[in-house]
Amino acid sequence: MNTPKRRLALAGIISFSLLAAACSEDKKEATTTTAAGASTTAAPAGDSSTSAAPSGSAKDSSADAPDLSKISASIIGSGATFPKAFYDEAIAELASEAPDLKLEYGGGGSGKGRSDLQTKVVDFAGTDSVVKDEDKPKFTGGDFVYVPTVIAPITLSFNVSGIDKLQLSADTIAKIFQAEITKWDDAAIAADNPGAKLPSTNIVVAHRADGLGTTDNFTKFLDAAAGPSASGVWKLGKGSEVEWPATTQGADGNSGVAQIVKSTDGAIGYIDLSDAKENGLKFASVKNKAGKFVEPTLEATTAAAEGATIKDDLTFFLGWADGDAAYPIAAQTWIIAYTKQDDAKKAEAIRGFLTYLLTTGQDMAEEIDYAPLPAELAKKALDNIAKIGA
């Protein structure tokens, strides 16, 4: 398989138009609630809340999927940058199977994706977090479904001369991002890294400046692990937008945060694994709920997903999961689309693209630093895709 960068070049040659993507927050739809941050609308078929099963293939559940070779339509999406590399790769691969499908996925973040879908500027939106109840009436196309696509860790990437390995607990992370810890040789960091020689370098905190799902998932982790119901150290709350200290630096997109970290000695920022690796960054091991320092690997992300509570609308939250092997800042992402489309060909195209992501696309996920969905969840996602029609 070609690299993601090669894929982007191919996609520009063939009939696909690829736009830059950005990240965001939100999600929406369904009937029941059980996991952190769900929503409501049309409840997916089947049971209520369930735990995620081990990863596997959902291809057997896609017998009624559209014939990709016969799809002739143009569809546009925008939103989350967290899954950008996965979508770009899948779009490029899909080109040979659906030559008459014109597909664009533009960025701007989860918030932009949701906003664009609300007024039907786009046909589908990428989002890393759930749609808030108060925002649901803004969606002029009616009911929509959540289609989870992949899961991945959010890294705490750092660039500190003299430090190659780093361990951080939730309380220490909270103090760093609240600018209460300003030097790398602070006692709290030293306590997390016994025996390490830490420099007195100033800490430069990098965060997302746009409204996005990566911030939402990162702050939800901090709120759960060090917020009012835990140690009480984290005081900035949770959501796609928080009031960061004035001494911190903001950037658009995961790639923007990665660039700050890469170019600044003493910097640290929260970045998805794909962008962190693309920029050659180092990332910390994070102390999980079981008290273990865990690296942000795909295996540790899958471990976090194994015990996740899945709501009827297929919303869930992977952060601060139980289990010795679980990485505590694992994150999820969805594509949302209206169940009632104005055009039958567009409805077929959306179903075809989403089905591809949930079947063939899952096989390429790990090669670009995403973990595939647990098999049971992928099958339920295909059921949601089947609800999209004209």
C-alpha positions in Angstrom: 0.0 0.0 0.0 1.2 3.5 -0.7 1.9 6.0 2.0 -0.8 8.6 2.9 1.1 11.3 1.1 1.3 9.3 -2.1 -2.5 8.7 -1.7 -3.1 12.4 -1.6 -1.2 12.8 -4.9 -3.2 10.0 -6.5 -6.5 11.4 -5.3 -5.7 14.7 -7.0 -5.1 12.9 -10.3 -8.2 10.9 -10.3 -11.8 11.9 -9.8 -11.6 12.8 -6.1 -11.1 16.3 -4.8 -9.4 16.4 -1.4 -9.4 19.5 0.7 -7.5 20.1 3.9 -9.2 18.8 7.0 -9.4 20.2 10.5 -10.7 19.0 13.8 -13.7 19.5 16.0 -16.1 18.3 18.5 -19.7 17.0 18.9 -21.9 14.2 17.8 -25.5 13.5 17.7 -28.5 11.2 17.5 -30.3 8.3 19.2 -32.5 7.5 22.0 -30.8 6.1 25.0 -28.0 7.3 27.2 -25.3 5.4 29.1 -21.8 6.6 28.1 -20.4 10.1 28.6 -21.7 12.7 26.2 -24.4 11.1 24.1 -27.4 12.6 22.3 -30.8 11.9 20.8 -32.8 11.7 17.6 -33.6 8.6 15.7 -32.6 5.6 17.7 -30.7 3.0 15.9 -32.1 -0.5 15.5 -31.2 -3.1 18.1 -30.4 -3.1 21.7 -29.6 -0.3 24.1 -26.3 0.2 25.8 -23.7 -2.5 25.2 -20.0 -3.0 25.7 -17.7 -3.0 22.7 -16.6 -6.4 21.5 -13.0 -7.2 20.2 -11.9 -5.7 17.0 -12.8 -7.6 13.8 -14.4 -7.4 10.4 -17.9 -6.3 9.7 -17.8 -7.2 6.0 -20.4 -10.0 6.4 -22.9 -7.3 7.5 -22.5 -5.3 4.3 -24.3 -7.5 1.8 -26.8 -4.8 1.0 -24.2 -2.1 0.4 -24.3 -0.1 -2.9 -22.3 -1.3 -5.8 -19.4 1.1 -5.7 -18.6 0.7 -9.4 -22.1 2.0 -10.3 -22.3 5.0 -8.1 -22.4 8.3 -10.0 -22.7 11.3 -7.7 -20.9 14.2 -6.0 -20.8 14.4 -2.2 -19.1 16.9 0.1 -18.1 16.6 3.7 -16.2 18.8 6.2 -15.2 18.6 9.9 -12.8 16.8 12.2 -9.1 16.7 11.5 -8.5 13.9 14.0 -9.4 11.2 11.4 -8.1 13.2 8.4 -5.3 10.9 7.5 -7.6 7.9 7.6 -10.3 9.6 5.4 -7.7 10.8 2.9 -6.3 7.3 2.5 -9.7 5.7 2.2 -10.8 8.3 -0.4 -7.7 7.7 -2.5 -8.2 3.9 -2.3 -11.8 4.1 -3.1 -11.2 6.0 -6.4 -10.4 2.9 -8.3 -13.6 1.1 -7.1 -15.9 4.1 -7.6 -14.5 6.0 -10.6 -17.7 8.1 -11.0 -17.9 9.2 -7.4 -16.7 12.7 -6.8 -15.9 13.2 -3.1 -14.5 16.1 -1.1 -13.7 16.2 2.6 -12.8 19.7 3.7 -11.5 20.8 7.1 -12.2 23.5 9.6 -12.7 21.3 12.6 -15.6 19.3 14.1 -17.4 22.5 14.9 -17.3 23.7 11.3 -18.4 20.3 10.1 -21.5 20.3 12.4 -22.2 23.9 11.5 -22.0 23.1 7.7 -24.3 20.1 8.1 -26.8 22.1 10.0 -27.5 24.3 7.0 -26.9 21.5 4.5 -23.8 23.2 3.1 -22.2 19.7 3.2 -23.7 16.2 2.8 -21.9 14.7 5.8 -19.8 15.9 8.7 -16.9 14.6 10.6 -17.0 15.1 14.4 -15.1 13.8 17.4 -17.7 14.7 20.0 -21.4 14.6 20.5 -23.9 17.2 19.3 -25.3 19.1 22.3 -29.0 18.9 23.0 -29.4 22.6 22.5 -27.9 22.4 19.1 -30.0 19.7 17.7 -32.8 22.0 16.5 -30.3 23.8 14.3 -30.0 20.7 12.0 -32.4 21.7 9.2 -32.2 18.3 7.5 -34.0 16.5 10.4 -32.8 13.3 12.0 -29.2 12.1 11.5 -27.2 9.1 12.4 -23.8 8.7 14.1 -21.4 6.4 12.2 -18.2 5.7 14.2 -15.3 5.2 11.9 -12.0 4.6 13.8 -10.5 5.1 17.3 -7.0 6.4 18.1 -5.0 7.8 21.0 -4.4 11.5 21.7 -0.8 11.9 22.5 0.9 14.3 24.8 3.7 15.2 22.5 6.8 17.1 23.8 10.0 18.7 22.6 12.5 19.1 25.4 16.2 19.0 24.9 17.7 16.2 27.0 14.4 14.3 27.5 13.7 11.3 25.4 11.2 9.6 27.7 8.5 11.1 29.9 5.8 9.9 32.2 2.9 12.2 33.3 0.0 11.7 35.7 -3.4 13.4 35.2 -2.8 15.9 38.1 0.6 16.9 36.6 -0.9 17.3 33.1 -3.7 19.5 34.6 -1.2 21.7 36.3 1.0 22.0 33.2 -1.9 23.0 31.0 -3.3 25.5 33.6 0.2 27.1 33.7 0.6 26.2 37.3 3.8 24.2 36.5 6.1 26.3 34.3 9.4 24.6 34.4 10.4 21.1 33.3 12.3 20.3 36.5 9.2 21.0 38.6 8.8 18.7 41.6 5.6 17.2 40.3 7.2 16.2 37.0 10.2 14.8 38.9 7.8 12.7 41.1 6.3 11.2 37.9 9.8 10.5 36.5 12.0 9.2 39.4 15.7 9.3 38.6 15.3 11.4 35.4 17.6 14.4 34.9 15.1 17.2 34.1 16.2 20.6 32.7 15.0 23.9 34.0 13.6 24.8 30.6 10.4 26.9 30.5 7.3 24.9 29.5 5.5 26.1 26.4 1.9 24.8 26.3 0.4 24.4 22.8 -3.3 23.8 22.4 -6.0 24.0 19.7 -7.3 27.4 18.9 -10.3 26.2 16.9 -13.4 24.6 18.3 -12.6 20.9 18.0 -13.2 17.4 19.2 -9.6 16.8 20.1 -9.9 19.5 22.8 -13.2 18.2 23.8 -11.8 14.7 24.4 -8.6 15.9 26.0 -10.5 18.1 28.5 -13.1 15.4 29.2 -10.2 13.2 30.2 -8.8 15.9 32.5 -12.2 16.5 34.0 -12.7 12.8 34.7 -9.2 12.2 36.0 -8.4 15.4 37.8 -11.6 17.5 37.9 -14.1 18.3 40.6 -15.2 14.6 41.1 -11.6 13.5 41.3 -8.6 15.4 42.8 -10.0 18.8 41.9 -6.8 19.9 40.4 -8.3 20.6 36.9 -10.4 23.8 37.0 -10.8 24.7 33.3 -13.8 22.5 32.7 -14.5 20.4 29.6 -15.6 21.1 26.1 -14.3 22.0 22.6 -13.4 25.5 23.8 -11.9 26.4 27.2 -10.3 29.5 28.5 -6.6 28.6 28.3 -4.1 30.7 30.3 -2.8 33.7 28.4 0.8 32.3 28.4 -0.2 29.3 26.3 -0.1 29.2 22.5 -3.0 28.2 20.2 -2.9 26.8 16.7 -5.5 25.5 14.2 -5.7 21.8 13.6 -3.7 18.9 15.1 -1.0 19.7 12.5 -0.8 23.3 13.7 -0.2 22.2 17.3 2.4 19.7 16.1 4.3 22.5 14.3 4.5 24.5 17.5 5.8 21.5 19.5 8.2 20.5 16.8 9.7 24.0 16.5 9.8 25.0 20.1 12.2 23.7 22.8 10.2 23.1 26.0 6.9 22.7 24.2 4.1 20.2 24.9 0.7 19.7 23.2 -2.1 17.3 22.8 -2.0 15.8 19.2 -3.5 12.8 17.5 -1.0 9.9 17.0 -1.0 10.2 13.2 0.1 13.8 13.2 2.5 13.3 16.1 4.3 10.5 14.1 4.1 12.5 10.9 6.1 15.2 12.6 8.5 12.9 14.3 7.5 14.0 17.8 8.1 12.2 21.1 5.1 11.5 23.3 4.7 10.8 27.0 3.3 7.7 28.7 0.3 8.7 30.7 -0.8 7.2 34.1 -4.2 5.5 33.7 -7.0 4.8 36.1 -5.4 1.6 37.2 -2.2 3.5 38.2 -0.1 2.2 35.2 1.9 4.5 32.9 0.8 3.5 29.4 2.2 4.6 26.0 -0.3 5.9 23.4 -0.4 2.8 21.2 -3.1 1.3 19.1 -3.2 -1.7 21.3 -3.7 0.4 24.4 -6.5 2.3 22.5 -8.2 -1.0 21.7 -7.8 -2.0 25.4 -9.7 1.2 26.3 -12.4 0.4 23.8 -13.0 -3.2 25.1 -14.9 -2.0 28.1 -16.5 1.0 26.6 -20.3 1.6 27.1 -21.9 2.1 23.7 -25.3 4.0 23.7 -28.1 3.1 21.3 -27.2 6.0 19.1 -23.6 4.6 18.9 -22.1 7.5 20.9 -19.4 6.7 23.6 -16.4 8.1 25.3 -13.1 6.2 25.5 -11.2 8.5 27.9 -10.2 7.5 31.4 -11.2 3.9 30.7 -10.8 1.0 33.1 -8.2 -1.7 32.7 -4.4 -2.0 33.4 -3.6 -1.9 29.7 -5.9 1.0 28.7 -4.4 4.3 27.4 -6.3 7.0 29.3 -6.6 9.6 26.5 -8.1 7.3 23.8 -10.5 9.0 21.5 -13.3 8.2 19.1 -14.6 9.9 15.9 -17.9 9.8 13.9 -19.3 10.8 10.6 -22.9 12.2 10.9 -25.4 12.3 8.0 -29.1 13.0 7.6 -31.3 9.9 7.4 -33.5 11.6 4.8 -31.6 12.9 1.8 -33.0 15.1 -0.9 -31.4 13.1 -3.7 -31.4 9.3 -4.1 -28.0 9.2 -5.9 -26.4 11.2 -3.1 -28.0 8.9 -0.5 -26.5 5.9 -2.3 -23.1 7.7 -2.5 -23.0 8.5 1.2 -24.0 4.9 2.1 -21.3 3.6 -0.3 -18.6 5.7 1.1 -19.5 5.1 4.7 -19.8 1.3 4.1 -16.4 1.3 2.5 -14.9 3.0 5.7 -16.5 0.4 7.9 -15.4 -2.6 5.8 -12.4 -2.4 3.5 -11.3 0.9 5.2 -10.9 -0.9 8.5 -8.2 -3.1 7.0 -6.0 0.0 6.3 -6.6 1.8 9.6 -3.6 0.5 11.5 -1.1 1.3 8.7 -1.9 5.0 9.2 -2.0 4.9 13.1 -5.7 4.3 13.8 -7.2 1.3 15.5 -10.2 -0.4 13.7 -13.5 -0.5 15.5 -14.5 -3.5 17.6 -16.4 -5.9 15.3 -19.8 -5.6 17.2 -19.6 -1.8 17.0 -18.8 -1.8 13.3 -21.8 -4.0 12.6 -24.1 -1.6 14.5 -22.6 1.2 12.5 -23.5 -0.5 9.3 -27.1 -0.7 10.6 -27.0 3.1 11.0 -25.7 3.6 7.5 -28.6 1.6 6.1 -31.0 4.2 7.5 -29.7 6.8 5.1 -32.1 7.1 2.2 -34.1 9.5 0.0 
